[in-house]
């Protein structure tokens, strides 16, 4: 390893660019399950809308959410059901 490579690697580690989800042996896990609960920001991104628009949907009761501690989270199933309702409304 050259000095330049060590410098680059240490810089990327400090910046958090080298973080990965690896097992103890350094290998990637075979399967990675989708999380059951999403942050509001992640749910908004998945739905393709802004965070503020998604909060409006939450306040209107169009999408169900839970609160754990101080965090507001959206169940993946709730998001999928919301999208299905939108598709049904668009079709009929």
Secondary structure, DSSP 8 states (H G I E B T S, - for coil): --HHHHHHHHHHHHHTTT---B-TTS-B-S-----SEEEHHHHHHHHTS-HHHHHHHHHTTSS--EEETTEEEEEHHHHHHHHHHHHHHHH-
